[in-house]
Amino acid sequence: MRIEPEIGGVDVIMLGAFNPAIFTPAWFVLHDLLPERAADSAEVELIHPQVTKFTFDWLHLQVRAEYFSAETSQAPHVRVRDLVVRVFRERLPHPPLKGFGINRYVHFPVRSPAERDRIIRTLAPVEPWGRWGLALGPDGDHGGMTSLTMSQLDPPGRTAGDRINVTMEPSTRIEDPRLGVYVCVNDHYSIDETDPTTSARSIGILEENFDASLKRSDDIIDHVMSLAEEQET
């Protein structure tokens, strides 16, 4: 990427029906999914029938009744894919999965407010908003884009219902609030719930597409970063 993100990561979210209470650090250790020290050293936020949250080393895990999320902000990102594959192929192959998402996100700083405004105003110009839009000001001090999402529905060669969503916002996690940009690419895969092999198919599709999905997401993010540069006329 042309601008080094200060914060970034990958989150794999599986959609289905889960029992959050079973996904304790001890369960992951018992099934050889995490090292033994995770049972004692994981930072557990909550273990409950409705939600489980804990962090261990590179992994942040969150499970609710309708989704299972494995996230990392540390490279190599492939570890989240490998963990999810092992959980649902080796240990829990039977729960039906309804789909999944591969989410790539970054918070990156630009060098000046003008560079961030160049990105924002390129993707969300104020001029089409008429006199009210002009009142937002040329530098964003009086308002402007707070969240923008673009969606590609049914990408070529993919299952009907698949989509790629790209969201951009001013970042609230960069130290200087005038210099931060947040971009998240949600690559969503739909699964036919009537297919009795949904779990196996979901895991196979995740394995096959993970690397390409991250490459595509990084290309999109890099293009957003490029908009900070002044274009020659």
Backbone as a ProteinNet text record, in pm:
[ID]
protein_1_A
[PRIMARY]
MRIEPEIGGVDVIMLGAFNPAIFTPAWFVLHDLLPERAADSAEVELIHPQVTKFTFDWLHLQVRAEYFSAETSQAPHVRVRDLVVRVFRERLPHPPLKGFGINRYVHFPVRSPAERDRIIRTLAPVEPWGRWGLALGPDGDHGGMTSLTMSQLDPPGRTAGDRINVTMEPSTRIEDPRLGVYVCVNDHYSIDETDPTTSARSIGILEENFDASLKRSDDIIDHVMSLAEEQET
[TERTIARY]
84	0	87.2	39.7	122.1	128.6	33.2	37.7	30.2	125.3	127.7	15	-75.3	-183.1	-127.5	-185.7	-150.3	-222.6	-341.3	-422	-480.7	-479	-537.8	-555	-639.7	-658.4	-756	-785.7	-877	-971.5	-1097.1	-1200.4	-1279.1	-1279.5	-1360.1	-1483.9	-1600.3	-1726.6	-1808.7	-1840.5	-1924.6	-2066.3	-2164.8	-2304.8	-2374.1	-2451	-2519.7	-2590.5	-2591.8	-2653.3	-2550	-2509.3	-2399.4	-2439.8	-2365.2	-2379.5	-2257.9	-2266.7	-2148.6	-2078.5	-2152.7	-2094.4	-1988.1	-1989.4	-1891.1	-1754.6	-1748.3	-1624.7	-1534.1	-1494.9	-1405.2	-1260	-1165.6	-1024.7	-989.9	-1048	-1019.6	-1068	-1182.4	-1233	-1134.8	-1080.3	-984.2	-856.2	-814.3	-695.7	-723.7	-839.3	-876.4	-872.1	-913.5	-919.3	-796.4	-689.6	-561.2	-570.6	-657.3	-673.7	-591.8	-561	-475	-378	-262.2	-165.8	-218.8	-159.4	-208.9	-213.7	-119.9	-116.4	-240.3	-314.4	-434.5	-539.1	-541.8	-643.1	-630.6	-506.7	-484.9	-458.4	-400.9	-356.3	-447.8	-549.3	-642.3	-715	-736	-810.2	-958.9	-1031.3	-1172.7	-1257.9	-1333.2	-1425.3	-1560.2	-1605.5	-1738	-1753.2	-1802.7	-1845.6	-1989.9	-2082.6	-2224.7	-2302.4	-2418.7	-2497.2	-2530.7	-2530.2	-2564.7	-2444.5	-2331.6	-2213.3	-2086.6	-1983.7	-1849.5	-1752.5	-1662.9	-1559.3	-1430.2	-1324	-1193.3	-1083.6	-968	-850.9	-734.4	-662.2	-540.9	-436.3	-322.2	-210.8	-259.1	-264.3	-301.7	-452.3	-527.3	-668.3	-764.5	-865.1	-980.3	-1101.4	-1165.9	-1277.9	-1406.9	-1511.7	-1644	-1746.9	-1832.1	-1936	-2069.7	-2167.9	-2307	-2389.7	-2515.5	-2599.1	-2602.5	-2586.1	-2600.2	-2468.8	-2357.2	-2231	-2110.9	-2004.8	-1876.2	-1772	-1699.9	-1604	-1465.4	-1369.1	-1228.4	-1152.1	-1086.6	-1023.7	-878.5	-793.6	-656.2	-611.5	-529.4	-466.7	-317.5	-275.2	-133.7	-112.7	-12.8	24.8	96.2	86.4	16.8	-133.7	-212.6	-357.6	-417.1	-341.4	-392.9	-426	-374.3	-402.8	-551.8	-623.6	-767.6	-839.1	-798.2	-858.3	-831.7	-706.9	-670.4	-746.8	-763.6	-837.4	-983.5	-1046.6	-1187.4	-1205.6	-1116	-1124.7	-1117.3	-1023.6	-1008.9	-1130	-1182.4	-1298.8	-1415.8	-1445.9	-1569.4	-1549.1	-1427.5	-1404.7	-1373.2	-1289.6	-1244.1	-1331.2	-1382.4	-1448	-1599.3	-1646.2	-1789.5	-1836.4	-1832.8	-1868.7	-2018.8	-2101	-2243.4	-2330.9	-2300.4	-2390	-2402	-2524.3	-2540.9	-2490.1	-2418.8	-2367	-2446.9	-2481.3	-2564.3	-2482.6	-2354.2	-2268.5	-2153.8	-2067.5	-1955.3	-1902.6	-1823.2	-1761.8	-1613.6	-1535.2	-1393.1	-1378.6	-1346.4	-1345.4	-1202.2	-1161.3	-1028.2	-1047.4	-980.6	-999.6	-865.8	-858.8	-739.7	-782.1	-701.5	-706.9	-570.8	-568	-438.5	-437.5	-318.3	-306.5	-259.3	-304.4	-249.9	-163	-94.2	3	-58.1	-177.5	-237.6	-389.1	-460.7	-606.9	-647.7	-566.4	-598.8	-599.2	-507.4	-502.9	-626.3	-666.4	-785.9	-909.3	-917.6	-1032.5	-1035	-915.1	-909.7	-971.8	-941	-1001.8	-1152.9	-1196.1	-1338	-1416.4	-1363.3	-1437.6	-1437.2	-1337.6	-1339.2	-1452	-1468.6	-1568.7	-1706.8	-1710.5	-1838.7	-1835.9	-1842.7	-1835.1	-1955.7	-1932.4	-2040.5	-2118	-2058.2	-2121.9	-2261.2	-2283.9	-2418.8	-2526.2	-2486.6	-2582.5	-2627.9	-2583.6	-2631.9	-2579.6	-2660.3	-2617	-2588.8	-2671.1	-2646.4	-2510.6	-2476.5	-2347.5	-2231.3	-2244.6	-2136.9	-2117.9	-2224.4	-2214.4	-2128.2	-2097.9	-2012.2	-1867.9	-1833.9	-1700.3	-1603.4	-1499.4	-1403.9	-1309.6	-1298.5	-1200.8	-1263.2	-1394.7	-1460.5	-1480.5	-1442.8	-1455.3	-1600.9	-1692.3	-1832.9	-1918	-1853.9	-1928.4	-1877.6	-1951.1	-1912.7	-1947	-1879.6	-1907.9	-1872.6	-1966.1	-1938.3	-1929	-1996.4	-1986.2	-2035.3	-1957.8	-1992.8	-1973.2	-2074.9	-2064.9	-2103.6	-2017.4	-2044.1	-2053	-2150.8	-2172.9	-2172.7	-2104.5	-2111.4	-2194.2	-2306.7	-2395.7	-2368.4	-2374.7	-2354.8	-2229.3	-2109.8	-1986.4	-1975.8	-1917.5	-1907.8	-1841	-1900.3	-1844.8	-1876.1	-1958.8	-1989.9	-2134.9	-2171.1	-2306.9	-2401	-2523.2	-2623.2	-2639.3	-2640.5	-2648.6	-2515.2	-2405.7	-2274.8	-2265.8	-2183.7	-2164.6	-2032.1	-1982.2	-1862	-1900.8	-1887.9	-1923.2	-1796.3	-1779.7	-1664.9	-1716.3	-1671.6	-1713.6	-1593.3	-1611.6	-1507.2	-1564	-1485.5	-1525.8	-1401.4	-1417.6	-1306.8	-1274.9	-1148.2	-1111.1	-1114.2	-1167.3	-1166.2	-1054.3	-969.9	-866.6	-725	-712.9	-583.7	-569.8	-449.8	-430	-481.8	-446.2	-498	-627.5	-742.4	-870.7	-889.8	-804.7	-817.1	-737.5	-661.6	-571.8	-604.6	-706	-731.7	-839.4	-817.3	-915.1	-933.6	-1058.8	-1092.7	-1156.1	-1107.6	-1165.8	-1185.2	-1303.2	-1332.1	-1393.7	-1339.5	-1394.6	-1456.4	-1587.5	-1662.2	-1691.3	-1626.7	-1645.2	-1737.8	-1866.6	-1969.1	-1999.5	-2003.4	-2035.2	-2164.4	-2259.9	-2387.7	-2381.8	-2454.8	-2459.8	-2605.5	-2635.1	-2769.1	-2801.6	-2892.7	-2922.9	-2994.3	-3051.3	-3119.5	-3021.3	-2896.2	-2794.4	-2745.9	-2756.8	-2715.3	-2565.4	-2488.4	-2342.7	-2296	-2383.2	-2348.8	-2219	-2196.6	-2076.4	-1951	-1949	-1831.2	-1808.4	-1916.4	-1902.9	-1851.3	-1903.1	-1859.1	-1709.5	-1663.4	-1521.9	-1436.3	-1482.7	-1408.5	-1397.2	-1507.2	-1506.3	-1415.6	-1418.9	-1331	-1184.3	-1147.8	-1008.8	-966	-1052.9	-1018.3	-1006.3	-1083.9	-1093.6	-1026.3	-975.9	-923.5	-812.4	-710.1	-596.3	-638.5	-719.8	-763.6	-851.5	-932.5	-1017.8	-934.7	-832.5	-747.8	-671.8	-627.7	-557.5	-649.8	-773.1	-868.9	-898.9	-915.7	-944.2	-829.1	-706.9	-591.1	-578	-613.7	-611.2	-712.7	-831.5	-933.4	-885.3	-830.1	-781.1	-667.4	-578.4	-467	-517.1	-623.2	-679	-734.6	-803.6	-853.2	-736.2	-629.5	-511	-455.4	-461	-404.8	-477.6	-601.2	-679.2	-628.1	-539.9	-479.3	-379	-328.2	-226.8	-290.1	-226.1	-276.2	-262	-369.2	-368.4	-321.1	-232.1	-184.5	-294	-302.5	-404.6	-337.5
-119.5	0	124.1	228.6	348.5	431.8	412.9	477.8	368.1	366.1	262.2	283.7	188.3	203.6	202.8	282.9	276.6	161.6	130.8	21.5	-53.4	-183.9	-261.8	-405.5	-476.1	-615.4	-685.2	-809.4	-894.2	-963.2	-966.6	-1029.1	-1126.3	-1252.6	-1353.1	-1380.1	-1358.6	-1374.5	-1484.6	-1587.8	-1696.4	-1674	-1686.9	-1667.4	-1802.3	-1816.5	-1942.9	-1942.7	-2057.3	-2071.8	-2135.4	-2062.5	-2105.3	-2100	-2173.1	-2169.3	-2097.5	-1967.4	-1891	-1945.4	-2002.7	-2041.9	-2150.5	-2227.7	-2336.1	-2284.6	-2164.3	-2118.6	-2047.4	-2120.5	-2066.6	-2089.1	-2016.2	-2047.1	-2192.5	-2248.1	-2387.9	-2482.4	-2451.4	-2535.4	-2536.2	-2419.4	-2411.2	-2487.5	-2482.5	-2557.2	-2707.2	-2749	-2890.2	-2951.7	-2874.1	-2926.5	-2889.3	-2849.7	-2824.2	-2714.5	-2614.7	-2503.4	-2382.2	-2373.2	-2269.2	-2335.7	-2276.3	-2336.4	-2340.5	-2426.8	-2450.3	-2324.1	-2232.2	-2111.6	-2024.4	-2045.1	-1964.5	-1986.1	-2105.1	-2134.6	-2042.8	-2001.5	-1917.4	-1771.4	-1745.5	-1608.7	-1529.9	-1592.9	-1519	-1412.6	-1296.8	-1189.1	-1208.6	-1260.4	-1292.4	-1171.9	-1123.1	-1013.1	-1064.9	-1174.3	-1227	-1368.5	-1457.6	-1591.1	-1606.2	-1617.6	-1611.2	-1689.1	-1742.1	-1813.1	-1728.1	-1594.6	-1508.8	-1451.5	-1442.8	-1383.9	-1427.7	-1454.6	-1481.2	-1384	-1326.5	-1237	-1264.5	-1291.5	-1298.4	-1266.5	-1229	-1197.1	-1280.9	-1339	-1413.5	-1389.6	-1335.9	-1315.7	-1238	-1300.5	-1233.1	-1235.1	-1312.4	-1341.5	-1263.4	-1202.7	-1150.1	-1229.1	-1300.1	-1385.9	-1330.9	-1328.1	-1289.2	-1381.7	-1438.9	-1530	-1488.3	-1473.7	-1455.4	-1568	-1570.8	-1680.7	-1689.8	-1573.8	-1571.4	-1557.8	-1534.5	-1525.1	-1561.9	-1602.9	-1638.6	-1551.1	-1470.4	-1375.2	-1402.8	-1422.8	-1437.3	-1325.1	-1240.9	-1119.4	-1111.7	-1055.8	-1028.8	-895.2	-825.8	-702.7	-723.7	-850	-883.4	-976	-945.3	-1035.9	-1158.2	-1274.2	-1300.6	-1320.2	-1254	-1258.5	-1395.5	-1478.5	-1610.5	-1694.9	-1657.1	-1736.5	-1739.1	-1630	-1632.8	-1730.5	-1734.2	-1832.2	-1973.6	-2001.2	-2135.9	-2177.3	-2084.3	-2117.1	-2147.8	-2064.3	-2085.8	-2218.3	-2246.6	-2372	-2491.5	-2486.9	-2600.2	-2614.6	-2501.6	-2508.1	-2576.3	-2533.2	-2580.8	-2702.2	-2739.4	-2863.1	-2978.3	-2953.1	-3062.1	-3081.3	-2969.2	-2979.9	-2958.1	-2871.8	-2841.8	-2846.6	-2963.1	-2970.4	-2972.3	-2986.7	-3008.1	-2882.9	-2781.1	-2663.7	-2600.3	-2577.4	-2516.5	-2372.4	-2339.5	-2204.3	-2136.2	-2009.3	-1935	-1846.2	-1834.7	-1748.3	-1700.4	-1619.9	-1567.1	-1440.7	-1367.3	-1246.3	-1243.4	-1195.7	-1169.2	-1017.8	-963.2	-818.2	-768.9	-677.8	-616.1	-469.1	-421.2	-282.1	-216.5	-85.8	-8.9	129.3	185.3	325.8	382.4	478.2	531.8	683.9	742.3	887.7	946.1	1064.8	1140.5	1252.2	1323.8	1421.9	1555.4	1583.2	1713.5	1702.7	1796.1	1797	1810.3	1882	1899.1	1765.2	1675.5	1544.2	1461.2	1466.5	1390.8	1448.6	1581.8	1643.7	1611.1	1594.6	1558.6	1421	1325.3	1192.7	1201.4	1269.3	1275	1348.2	1461.3	1540.8	1477.1	1393	1320.7	1218.3	1146.8	1041	1091.7	1205.5	1261.3	1412.8	1459.1	1603.5	1677.3	1802.3	1880.5	1961.7	1984.5	2071.6	2024.6	1892	1849.5	1879.5	1918.9	1948.4	2094.8	2168.4	2305.7	2400.2	2501.3	2603.8	2544.1	2446.2	2384.1	2314.2	2244.8	2176.8	2273.5	2389	2488.7	2543.1	2539.7	2588.8	2498.3	2377.5	2287.7	2336.3	2424.9	2482	2402.1	2465.9	2398	2304.6	2317.2	2238.1	2136.6	2123.4	2026	2069.1	2191	2236.3	2248	2264.3	2282.4	2161.9	2047.4	1926.8	1860.1	1760.9	1685	1538.9	1452.8	1310.2	1250.5	1179.5	1108.6	958.4	904.9	763.2	742.3	666.9	638.3	490	423.7	281.9	260.7	190.4	149.3	-3.1	-56.9	-201.5	-254.3	-365.7	-440.8	-565.5	-580.5	-693.7	-801.7	-925.6	-1040.5	-1024.7	-1018.7	-1007.7	-1120	-1093.5	-1195.7	-1323.6	-1437.6	-1566.2	-1610.7	-1533.3	-1564	-1608.7	-1658.4	-1702.5	-1583.1	-1599.4	-1494.2	-1461	-1332.8	-1288.3	-1246.4	-1282.7	-1235.2	-1085.3	-1017.6	-874.9	-830.5	-719.8	-656.6	-515.3	-485.3	-354.6	-282.7	-159.1	-78.5	43.9	59.4	172.3	260	390.2	485.9	587.8	623.6	723.3	797.6	917	976.9	887.3	860.5	772	845.4	777.6	831.2	767.9	687	614.7	663.8	757.5	821.2	938.4	959.5	1059.1	1196.9	1243.9	1372.5	1346.4	1387.2	1353.9	1415.7	1512.7	1574.2	1500.1	1397	1331.6	1184.3	1131.3	988.3	949.5	838	780.6	633.2	591	450.5	391.9	275.5	204	58.6	4.9	-136.2	-198.7	-312.1	-388.6	-516.3	-529.2	-647.7	-733.2	-849.1	-942	-1052.7	-1044.5	-1133.5	-1247.2	-1368.5	-1488	-1549.3	-1569.4	-1630.7	-1780.6	-1853.6	-1999.3	-2043.1	-2137.3	-2192.9	-2274.3	-2223.9	-2288.5	-2422.6	-2449.2	-2577.2	-2688.8	-2652.8	-2752	-2818.6	-2950.4	-3017	-3011	-2969	-2960.8	-2816.1	-2731.7	-2589.6	-2563.8	-2634.2	-2609.8	-2643.3	-2760.8	-2801.9	-2707.8	-2667.8	-2578.1	-2441.9	-2392.2	-2262.1	-2262.4	-2365.4	-2372.9	-2387.7	-2464.4	-2478.5	-2346.6	-2272.7	-2142.8	-2044.3	-2046.5	-1958.8	-1989.2	-2115	-2153.7	-2109.5	-2133.3	-2106.8	-1958.3	-1875.1	-1734.9	-1636.6	-1682.1	-1591.3	-1501.1	-1559.1	-1479.7	-1379.2	-1425.3	-1336.4	-1224.4	-1256.2	-1154.7	-1044.8	-1083.5	-982.6	-900.6	-965.6	-891.2	-787.8	-826.1	-733	-618	-652	-549.3	-451.2	-503.2	-414.1	-324.3	-376.2	-293	-179.1	-208.6	-104.9	0.7	-44.8	48.2	133.3	70.8	145	252.6	223.1	324.6	441.7	413.1	522.4	607.6	542.7	616.6	705.3	656.4	732.6	864.3	874.6	996	1112.6	1084	1190.5	1269.8	1208.6	1272.8	1372.1	1482.5	1581.8	1525.4	1533.8	1482.2	1590.1	1549.4	1643.7	1672.6	1795.8	1834.7	1876
0	0	0	-66.6	-81.2	46.1	140.2	270	375.8	468	569.6	670.5	683.9	782.4	924.8	1011.8	1152.9	1220.6	1172.9	1226.6	1107.9	1113.7	1005.1	1047.3	975.6	1009.9	919.3	955.2	879	976.8	941.6	1024.2	935.5	972.7	902.4	987.3	927.7	999.8	931.6	1008.4	960.8	1012.2	924.6	960.8	975.9	1082.9	1105.2	1238.9	1304.9	1437	1528.8	1632.8	1717.9	1865.8	1946	2091.6	2148.2	2172.6	2212.9	2336.2	2430	2558.1	2546	2437.5	2427.4	2383.8	2323.8	2261.9	2362.8	2466.1	2567.5	2523.9	2582.3	2553.4	2581.9	2691	2724.8	2615.2	2551.1	2441.9	2324.9	2292	2182.1	2215.5	2342.1	2383.6	2378.8	2431.4	2433.7	2294.8	2195.1	2058.2	1975.2	2045.6	1980	1874	1900.8	1807.8	1850.7	1979.9	2035.3	2131.9	2157.5	2250.3	2392.9	2475.6	2610.8	2695	2675.4	2757.9	2737.7	2628.1	2604.2	2713.3	2773.5	2874.8	2995.1	3025.5	3143.1	3110.4	2992.3	2964.6	2871	2814.1	2728.4	2810.5	2749.7	2815	2783.2	2879	2858.6	2897.2	2801.1	2827.6	2872.7	2811	2844.9	2791.7	2875.2	2833.1	2879.5	2784.8	2818.6	2712.7	2744.8	2642.8	2520.5	2536	2422.6	2350.5	2417.4	2353.6	2426.2	2346.8	2398.8	2333.9	2415.7	2364.2	2440.7	2367.3	2432.8	2332	2385	2303.9	2353.4	2258.9	2292.9	2185.5	2226.8	2134	2012.3	1894.4	1770.2	1744.4	1821	1790.8	1878.6	1814.5	1887.7	1840.1	1932.5	1897.9	1957.7	1878	1925.3	1861.6	1944	1894.4	1954.3	1867.6	1908	1847.4	1879.3	1832.2	1680.1	1612	1466.7	1390.8	1460.9	1387.3	1474.2	1403.7	1463.1	1396.3	1474.5	1420.2	1474.6	1384.7	1421.1	1352.4	1432.2	1380.3	1425.3	1339.7	1378.5	1321.1	1398	1349	1329	1333.4	1319.5	1200.6	1119.4	1011.4	1072.1	1005.3	879.8	901.3	816.2	830.9	801.3	732.8	695.3	818.3	934.2	1054.5	1088.2	1060	1090.2	997.6	871.1	779.8	828	865.2	907.4	1033	1126.3	1248.4	1217.3	1137.9	1103.8	1029.7	937.1	862.3	957.2	1050.8	1142.7	1235.4	1283.7	1373.8	1305.8	1182.3	1118.3	1028.4	1002	926.9	1021.2	1121.2	1207.3	1331	1389.8	1519.5	1514.3	1428	1420.3	1274.7	1213.4	1072.2	1045.2	1150.6	1128.3	1133.2	1214.1	1216.7	1078.1	1029.9	897.9	895.7	792.3	774	663.9	685.4	591	497.5	523.7	444	529.6	469.4	545.2	477.8	553.3	500.2	531.5	435.7	456	457.8	572.3	590.6	609.8	524.1	532.5	566.3	670.7	712.1	745.7	724.7	761.5	810.7	898.2	935.8	897.9	807.2	765.9	775.8	800.7	809.1	676.4	645.3	532.5	589.1	501.9	549.6	587.4	538	565.3	554.2	618.2	600.1	454.3	375.7	233.7	161.2	198	132.6	168.5	294.8	331.1	263.9	258.1	192.9	44.5	-15.3	-157.6	-179.3	-89.7	-99.9	-83.1	23.7	56.1	-51.4	-96.6	-194.4	-333.7	-362.2	-489.6	-491.1	-380.2	-373.5	-332.4	-262.3	-216.7	-234.6	-361	-385.8	-326.7	-286.4	-226	-330.6	-446.2	-544.8	-587.4	-605.3	-645	-540.7	-420.4	-315.3	-316.7	-417.1	-433	-327.2	-296.6	-202.7	-64.6	-24.7	104.8	107.5	-0.4	-7.1	1.8	-63	-58.7	82.4	163	300.4	388.2	338.9	415.3	416.2	322.9	321	237.4	187.1	99.5	172.8	304.1	377.8	472.4	470.1	555	698	730.8	869.5	913.9	819.2	853.9	813.7	792.6	760.5	634.6	591.6	473	492.8	417.9	421.1	558.4	619	743.7	722.3	620.8	587.6	445.1	367.4	228	202.8	148.4	114.7	-30.9	-101.9	-239.4	-241.5	-315.3	-317.3	-459.7	-478.4	-604.1	-577.1	-645.9	-626.7	-730.9	-688.4	-777.5	-862.9	-801.7	-879.7	-982.2	-1099.6	-1204.9	-1155	-1194.6	-1157.2	-1015.9	-947	-808.2	-793.6	-676.7	-646.6	-636.1	-682.8	-668	-520	-489.4	-351.1	-294	-359.1	-316.5	-340.1	-263.3	-283.4	-222	-272.9	-218.7	-177.7	-49.5	3.6	48.2	4.8	45.3	120.5	243.3	326.8	358.2	342.9	378.7	474.6	575.7	674.8	722.4	776.3	850	970	994.4	1104	1237.7	1337.1	1474	1555.9	1492.2	1565.6	1535.1	1441.3	1415.9	1511.8	1563.2	1669.4	1631.1	1512.4	1465.2	1389.2	1443.1	1379.8	1242.8	1204	1071.5	965.6	1006.8	912.2	887.9	954	945.9	846.7	778.3	684.9	720	724.1	749.7	624.5	583	469.8	509.8	483.3	510.5	386.3	345.7	234	290	272.9	316.2	192.9	185.8	74.1	122.8	85.8	139.3	41.4	95.5	17.8	70.2	-18.6	17.8	-5.4	77.2	66.1	58.9	-29.1	-41.7	82.7	166.1	293.3	275.8	159	136.7	102.6	75.7	42.7	172	185.5	310.1	334.7	235.7	251.5	270.3	327.7	336.6	412.3	522	601.5	522.4	463.1	385.8	267.7	199.9	85.5	130.3	241.9	291.7	320.1	388	422.9	298.1	201	76.5	0.9	-4.5	-73.2	-0.2	133.1	210.6	180.9	184.9	156.3	17.3	-79	-219.1	-249.5	-180.4	-219.2	-123.6	-12	89.7	36.5	-24.3	-71.2	-178.6	-273.4	-381	-326.6	-225.4	-166.1	-101.5	-25.6	37.9	-65.3	-172.8	-278.5	-341.9	-371.7	-429.5	-332.3	-206.3	-106.2	-93.5	-92.2	-81	-204.2	-320.4	-442.2	-431.5	-379	-362.4	-263.3	-151.4	-49.8	-105.1	-181.1	-239.9	-335.4	-409.4	-499.1	-419.8	-308.9	-224.4	-175.4	-135	-91.2	-201.5	-325	-437.2	-458.9	-413	-433.6	-350.7	-253	-174.4	-257.1	-365	-447.2	-543.4	-562.5	-658.7	-798.6	-875.8	-1011.7	-1110.1	-1200.4	-1300.7	-1402.6	-1445.9	-1543.7	-1673.3
[MASK]
+++++++++++++++++++++++++++++++++++++++++++++++++++++++++++++++++++++++++++++++++++++++++++++++++++++++++++++++++++++++++++++++++++++++++++++++++++++++++++++++++++++++++++++++++++++++++++++++++++++++++++++++++++++++++++++++++++++++++

